[in-house]
Amino acid sequence: MGRFIPLSVPNFEGNEKKYVTEAIETTWVSTGGGYIKRLEKKLSDFLNTADTAACQSGTAALHLSLIDAGVGPGDAVLVPPLTFIAAVNPVKYQFAAPVFIDCDDSLCMDPEKLRCFCERECIYKEGRLTYRGRQVKAVIVVHVFGNMADMEKIMDIAGKYGLKVIEDATEALGTRYLAGTYKGKYAGAIGDYGAFSFNGNKIITTGGGGAVTAKEKKDVGHIRYLSTQAKDDEQYYIHHEVGYNYRMTNLQAALGVAQMEELPEFIRRKQKNYDCYRELFDGFELARLMGFRETIDSNKWFYSLLIDRDRVKASMREIIMALQDEGVQTRAIWGLIHEQRPYENEETYRLEKAPYYFSRIVNIPCSTNLTEDDIAYAGACIKRVLEGLADGT
C-alpha cells in the first residue's frame, strides 16, 4: 500500500515533550504532582465550572458520577443504544438496570421519546419515578461525535421527575450552545455531572485519562475523594467509604496541560476540515455528510457519512475494506448496545432511528493534522468506492 490516511490520530505539536520530561525529571509520575492540579484548573477555567477532577478514563468519570448520584442495585438508568458501550457499562458496575431510549436525527437521545417514556411507561409518586418496580435515578446523555443533545428539553424533563443528568461529553470537549437557555454553556457543564475522555482518538489526549465536573463543587470533591481510594487519614490509612484507583497520573496530566493549550486550534482545524469535506460531498447522490445542531458551535470531533442504502447495498464491512485497500481508514458506527450479549435482555423503548443510522453511517478521517490534499484524496477515494459498489455500475 502507498498512501495511508488514518481515521483519527493524536497531534503533539506543542509543549507535550517539555512538560512530560519535566514531570519525569521531578519524579512525580504517579497520582500526585502539580500537573494534575494544573490540568484540573485549565479544564475548569475553559468550561467555566467551579471544579474538575481528573481521573483515569471517561469510563471512570461516568462510574464516579453514578456513584455520587446515588445509583445502586435495583435502580434504573435511562441510556442511549447508539454510542460506545463504555457509556453504559458503568450502570452495570453499580448493579443497576439500563433502559434504552432512542436517538433523534442528531444521533443523541430523543427528548420527546424520553418524555413519553417517563409519562406513559413510568409511575411518578411522592417524588419518585419508577419503572416496573425500579426507581429511575438518572439519565446518561451522550453528545455523540461532538454534536449536542437537546439539553433544554432534557433538563426540563429531568427536573420534573427528579432525575440526575449525567452528560457524557467524552466526544464533545469544546462544543457549546450559541442560543437558548444555555447560551455559552459547554457540553458537560449543564447537567448534574459532566464526563470527559482523553483517549488517544479524542480531540485532546492524555493517552488514557478523563475528567469529571459537576453542578455542585462538593460533588466534585467527593468524586476526587473516591478516585483516590477514599482516604480519610492518609497517614494511618483510614477509609470511610469504598474507594477506587481512578485518579489520573501526573505524566498523563502533563500531556493534558500541553494539549489544553492547543485545544482552540484543534477545534478550529476540525471545523475547517469538516467544511472541506462538506464541499466535496455537496451534491453527491450516494452519501451525504451529516450536519450538527444549528444552535451549537460544535468541536466537530468525528465526521459521519450517511450512505444511501437503497443505492449502495454492499455491506458496511465491504465498504470499509474497499476503502482500506485505497489507503483510507474508516469505521462503522458502534454496534447497538441493546443487541450486545450483556444487554440483550434489557428494556428498550421505541428504538427506530438508532437502527436506521446504525446501518448507514461510516466515519471518515478526521485527524487535526489532515491537510487539504489528504481530505481531497480521502473524499475522492470514498466517492469512487461507493460508485463502484452502487447498483447499476
Secondary structure as GFF3:
##gff-version 3
##sequence-region A 1 393
A	DSSP	alpha_helix	16	25	.	.	.	ID=ss1
A	DSSP	alpha_helix	34	47	.	.	.	ID=ss2
A	DSSP	beta_strand	52	55	.	.	.	ID=ss3
A	DSSP	alpha_helix	58	68	.	.	.	ID=ss4
A	DSSP	beta_strand	76	79	.	.	.	ID=ss5
A	DSSP	three_ten_helix	85	87	.	.	.	ID=ss6
A	DSSP	alpha_helix	89	93	.	.	.	ID=ss7
A	DSSP	beta_strand	97	101	.	.	.	ID=ss8
A	DSSP	alpha_helix	111	116	.	.	.	ID=ss9
A	DSSP	pi_helix	117	121	.	.	.	ID=ss10
A	DSSP	beta_strand	123	125	.	.	.	ID=ss11
A	DSSP	beta_strand	128	131	.	.	.	ID=ss12
A	DSSP	beta_strand	134	142	.	.	.	ID=ss13
A	DSSP	three_ten_helix	144	146	.	.	.	ID=ss14
A	DSSP	alpha_helix	151	161	.	.	.	ID=ss15
A	DSSP	beta_strand	164	168	.	.	.	ID=ss16
A	DSSP	beta_strand	176	177	.	.	.	ID=ss17
A	DSSP	beta_strand	193	197	.	.	.	ID=ss18
A	DSSP	beta_strand	210	214	.	.	.	ID=ss19
A	DSSP	alpha_helix	217	227	.	.	.	ID=ss20
A	DSSP	alpha_helix	250	281	.	.	.	ID=ss21
A	DSSP	beta_strand	287	289	.	.	.	ID=ss22
A	DSSP	beta_strand	296	297	.	.	.	ID=ss23
A	DSSP	beta_strand	303	307	.	.	.	ID=ss24
A	DSSP	alpha_helix	316	325	.	.	.	ID=ss25
A	DSSP	beta_strand	331	332	.	.	.	ID=ss26
A	DSSP	three_ten_helix	337	339	.	.	.	ID=ss27
A	DSSP	three_ten_helix	341	343	.	.	.	ID=ss28
A	DSSP	beta_strand	347	349	.	.	.	ID=ss29
A	DSSP	alpha_helix	353	358	.	.	.	ID=ss30
A	DSSP	beta_strand	361	364	.	.	.	ID=ss31
A	DSSP	alpha_helix	372	389	.	.	.	ID=ss32
###
